[in-house]
Amino acid sequence: MRVQFLSWLIGLFLVASLYLLGPIVYFNRVYPYILGMPAILFWYTLVPLLTPVILGTLYLIDRAQNRH
């Protein structure tokens, strides 16, 4: 059980790191504008909006798989 938890924790850390830090390489430019914002600002505005949706989806999947 502990190994599974640790592997999930490492996986989530890697996904979050790529989700937040990876786009800096591609979006760190003033142009193009997306919805009136530089691309990096748009990305960092989009991330907090997508996170609850992703976590809610994972919760529903986990709840459906672990019904007792």
N, C-alpha and C positions, 0 to 999 in steps of 0.2 A: 504494500500500500504506500509506503514512504517513497519508494523508488518511482512509482507512478506519479505521485504528487510532485516530486522533484523534477521529473521530466516535463510535466505540464508547466511548472514554474519557469524552467529554462526556456521552453518553447514560447511561452507568452512574453517573456522578456525579450527574446530575439525578434518576435513579431512586432512588439511595441517599439523596439529600437529602429527597426527598418521602417516602420510606419511613420515615425517622427523624424528620424535623422537621415534616412535614405534620400528623400526628395530634395534635400538641400543642394545636392550636386546638380540636379536637373532644373530646379525651380528658382535658384538664386540669381535671378535676373530681374531687371525692372520691367522689361517687356517680354512677353505679351501680357496684356491686362485680361483678367478673367473677372467678369461682373464688376468692372471698375477698380479692381485691386491688382497689385502685382501678384504673380503666380504664387510666390512663397507665402504671402499674406493670405491669399485665398486658401491654400492648402492648410495652413494653421488655423483658419476659421472653420474649414470643413472637418478637420479631425475631431474636435469636440462634439460636433453634431453627429458624426457617424459612429462614434464610440458607443453610445447607449444603444443604438440600433444593432450593432454587431454583438454586444454583450447580451442584449435581450434575446437575439436569435440563438446564441449559444446556450442561454439558459433554457429556452424552450426545447431545444434539441436534447440537452442533457436530461431535462425533466421527462421527456417522452421515452428516452432510453432507459431510465432508472425507475420506472414505475414498479411498485411492489404491491 
